[in-house]
Amino acid sequence: MFGRVCLYVMDKAMAPHAHREGHLIFHILGPPAEVVVEGRPYPLSPGQAVAISPWQPHYYRPLDHRDNVLVLVLYIRPGWFVQASRQASEILRFGRVGVEVTDRLARLVTDTGHLLSAHGGTDGGFEDRLSALTQASFDQTWQWTAEGQHFIGQERPLRDFRIRRALRLLDETLGEPIDLARLSRAAGLSRPHFFKLFREQLGLPPTIYLNALRMERAIERLALGKETVADIGLDLGFSTPASFSRFFIANGVVPPSTYRRSVMAHATQ
């Protein structure tokens, strides 16, 4: 399956963050808002959705603080893009961020949101509608692009061995205090050169990548449901459950306990 889907009530702005998974964000109810992707704002409204490729830095920003916004969010695993792109074995992205919500997409969004809220995704036709919505949105992002005819992404450069070393070290020491100056030295680079090369290679600074790595690990462990929220937070380097909860809210909208309940109720795997 492509990933998972959730309905969220958005009541505040988010901190800039990134994820291994791609996102499709659809407006359901409330005033228009926007999602800032790589520093550029994109409208989130009844006629405009937002497609975020894996590892693209982004955050939600309300425009009207008087009312909350209900959104439908699809979390899409990187492997799904390979299947969806049909001919492009290396593509791991959407064609563009802005999605025009056509009449067909609007109907699919409405049906998906209704079935999710009414039946928790257990309705027999839910997965078919969800699959159709995801594929149609993906295809729509590639319309009117030079690469769209064959869904072929840009060729990605080989990752520098020093950055690979830094990524491996970050993954191995995720729960420990991170000294970016020490990480730069371990990669054999000065701090300014390390930050510059890291951004060139991954498209985001190491601080956001580190937060994304923590969120990814937290999401995986929360979804398994085998550990307490407090134990997960402590293992990921947070001194208290409250600090872990604040981090998760800033990067994931809801408290970790709420996220776990949502995933357990609405998982579409």
N, C-alpha and C positions, 0 to 999 in steps of 0.2 A: 504494500500500500504506500501511498505517497507520503504520509506523515500523520498529522492530526489536525483537528479543527476546534475552535472555541469561539464563544460569544463573550465579549468583554464590555463592561461599562467603563468608559474612559472618563475620569474625573479630574485629571491633572496632567501636566506635561511630564515627559520622560527624559531621562538622561541619555546622551548619545551612546549607542551600543551597537553590537553586530552579533550575528549568529551564523553557525554552520548551515542552518536551514534557510531556505528562501521563504519569503512571506508574500501572501496576497491579502490585502486589507480592504474590506468593503464597508462602506457606510450603510447602516441600517436605520437608525433613528437619531434625532437630535440635530443641532445646528451643524453647519459645515465646519470642518477642521482642516488640518494639514499634517503631512508627514514630511519631515526634513530628511532628505537622503543625500549623503555626501555634500552637505552644506546648502543644498538647494531645496526650497519648499515646493511640495506638490499637493494639490487640493485633494481632500477626502470629503466627498459629497455624494448626493444621490446619483450624479452622473459621472463621477470620477472616482476610480479606485487606484490603489498604489501597489506596484509589484517591486519587491525588494529581492535582489539576487543574494545568494550566499556570501556572507562576509561584507556586505555593503553597510557602512556606518549609517545609522538612521535614528530618528526619534520622533515621537508623536508630540504635536503641539496644538492645544485648543485655541480657537479664535474667539469663542464666546464662553466665558467662565461661569455664566449663570446656569447653564444647563449641561448635563452630561451627554455623552455621545455613545451610542451602542454600535459596536463594530463586529463584523464577522472576520476572523483571522484564520487563514489556512497556513500551516507550517509545512513546508515542502522539503523533503530530504534531497540532498544533492543527487543521489542516484536516480531520482524520478526524472530529472532534466534529461538524462541520457536517453531514457525510454521515450520521453515526450518529444524530443527533438528529431526522432525518426532517422535522419541521415547523419547527424553530427555527433560522433562519439565523444567529442571533447567539450561540448557545450555545457556550461554550468551556470547559465544566467538567463534572465529575461531580455527581450529585445530592447525595452525601454521601461522606465519607471511608471509613467503615467498610463493608466488603463482607461479607455473610454468604455463606460458601462452601457453597452447597447441594450436594446429591448430584450434580446435573448439572454444576455448576461444578467440583466435585472431580474428576469423571471427565475433564473437559476439561483441567484443570490437569495431571493425571497423564499423560494421553496426550500433551499438548504437551511436558512435561518429558522424557518417555521418547524421543519422536521427535527432540527437539533434541539430547539427549545421545548417542543411538545413531546418528543419521544427519545431524546438523548442519543439520536443517531442509530436507534435500533430498528427504525422503519425499514421495510424490505427494499424500498426504492432509494434510500438515502445515499448509499455508496455510488449508485449510478449517477445521481444528480451531482454529487460531489466531484466525481471523476469528470463529468461533462463540464462543470464549472471551471475546474482547474485547467483542463486542456484548452477550452475555449479562451480562457484568459491568457494563457501562454501564447497561443496562436495570435491573439489580438495584439500582443506586445511586439510581435515581429512583422505585423502588416506595415507596408510602406517603408520598409527598411531595405538597405542594399543587400543584407544577408538573409532577409526573410524568406526568399524563395526556397532555400535549402536548409534554413535554420542552422547556419554554420556560424559559430562564434569566432571571435578574434583568437588568433594563435597566442597561447600563453607562453611567456619566456620561461626558460628553465630557472628554477629557484637557486639562488646563490648558496653555496655550501655553508657559508658563515651564518646565513639566516636559517638554514635548515638546522644547524647546530643550536642556535638560540631557541628555535621552536621546540626542539627535542628537550632542551633544558627546562623550558617553561612547563612543558607537559609533565616532566618527571618531578618537578618541585612545586606543583600547583598549590599545595596547602601551606607552603613555607613563605615567610616574608620575602618579597622580591626586591632586590636592589638592581635597578636598571643599569647603573654604572658598572656593577659587577657583571651583569649579563652582557654588556657591551664588550668588556674585556675578555669574557669567555668566548665571545664570537671573534675576537681578534681585531676589534674595531674601536675607534674613539667613540664617545657617546654621540656627538653630532653626526658622524658618518653612519653609525648604527641606526639612528632614528631615520635618517634620510633614506638609507638602503632598505630598511624595513618597510617604510611607507611606499617606496617604489615597487617593492616586490609583492606586498600584500594589499596595498591600497588603503591602509589604515595604520595609525600609530600603535606602538607596542602596548600602551596602556589600555586602549580599547580592545586590542586583541586579547590581552590578559583577562579583562572583564568578560569578554565573549567566551573564553575558555572556561572560566568559572561558571558562567551561566549554563553553558552546554553540559558541563559535568553535573551541575545541580539539577538541571532538567532531567537528565538521564536517571539520576538516583532518586529523585522525587517520584518519577513515573513508575519505578520498580516497586515502591511502597514497602520496602523491607527495613528501612532505617528511619529513625526519628528525624524530624526537621532539624532539631538542635544538633544531633550528631553529624548530619551532613554539613551544616554550617561550620562547625568546629573543625571538621576534617578539611574543609576548603580554606581554612585560614582566618575565619571570622571569630573574634574573641567572645562574642555573645550571640545568642539567638536573635536579639533585637538588631544588632548590626547586620547580620545575614538577611533578616527580613527587610531592612531598609534598602540594602543593596538589591535584593530581588525585586522589590517594588519599583525602584528606580529604573531597573533594566527590563522588567517583565510585567509591569502594570499592577499585579496583584501580589498579596503575601504568598510565600511558598506553600503554606498549608492550604490556602484557597486554590492555588494552582494544582496541587496534588489532587484535591477533590474533583476539580474540573477535568483533569486528565483521566482519572479513574471512571468518571461518569460518562465522558464524551469521547473516549479513545475510539479511533476508527481503524485500528490495526487489523 
